[in-house]
């Protein structure tokens, strides 16, 4: 698993970072996306359960959300630590691979528009 600093150069299926400067402080908000699951040909997943709610602290590597494909259920871990700023894909929603699940960042950070 890459550190939060590694994500500034990463534009993959599970995370996109938006670095913005505010004065001298650099902040990063991570957009967590549905990953392509290795070896399982799927185009969408169902969100089964969120283990955290908006505003709660998450630790890098801890289970964040349970996803389900046609063949398997799996837990997706948080790629970075911070606060769960927004949940975009609600429980029971079907989400295409590559689509946004949530944003993780620091308390009070603005969510990037994209």
Residue pairs with C-beta under 8 A, 6 or more apart in sequence:
1 60
1 61
1 77
1 79
2 10
2 79
3 60
3 80
4 17
4 28
4 30
4 60
4 79
4 80
4 81
4 82
7 15
7 16
7 17
7 28
7 30
7 79
7 80
8 17
8 19
8 28
10 16
10 17
12 35
13 33
13 34
13 35
13 36
13 97
13 98
14 32
14 33
14 35
14 76
14 79
15 30
15 31
15 32
15 33
15 79
15 80
16 30
16 31
16 33
17 28
17 29
17 30
17 31
18 28
18 29
18 31
18 112
18 114
19 26
19 27
19 28
20 26
20 27
20 112
21 27
27 105
27 106
27 109
28 80
28 105
29 85
29 103
29 104
29 105
29 106
29 109
29 110
29 111
29 112
30 79
30 80
30 82
30 103
30 104
30 105
31 100
31 102
31 103
31 112
31 114
32 64
32 76
32 78
32 79
32 100
32 101
32 102
32 103
32 104
33 98
33 99
33 100
33 101
34 44
34 45
34 67
34 89
34 95
34 96
34 97
34 98
34 99
34 101
35 76
35 97
36 97
36 98
37 69
37 72
37 74
37 97
40 69
40 71
40 72
42 69
42 70
42 71
42 97
43 96
43 97
44 94
44 95
44 96
44 97
45 67
45 68
45 69
45 94
45 95
45 97
46 67
46 68
46 92
46 93
46 94
46 95
47 65
47 66
47 67
47 89
47 90
47 91
47 92
47 93
47 95
47 101
48 65
48 66
48 67
48 68
48 73
48 91
49 65
49 66
49 91
50 64
50 65
50 87
50 91
51 62
51 63
51 64
51 65
51 66
51 75
52 58
52 64
52 84
53 84
53 87
54 84
54 85
54 86
54 87
55 83
55 84
55 107
56 83
56 84
57 81
57 82
57 83
57 84
58 64
58 78
58 81
58 82
58 83
58 84
58 104
59 78
59 81
60 77
60 78
60 79
60 80
60 81
61 77
61 78
62 77
62 78
63 75
63 76
63 77
63 78
64 75
64 76
64 77
64 78
64 84
64 102
65 75
65 76
65 101
65 102
66 73
66 74
66 75
66 76
67 73
67 74
67 75
67 76
68 74
76 101
78 104
79 104
80 104
81 104
82 104
82 105
82 106
83 104
83 105
83 106
83 107
84 102
84 103
84 104
85 102
85 103
85 104
85 105
85 109
85 111
86 102
86 103
86 111
87 101
87 102
88 100
88 101
88 102
88 103
89 95
89 99
89 100
89 101
89 102
95 101
103 111
103 112
105 111
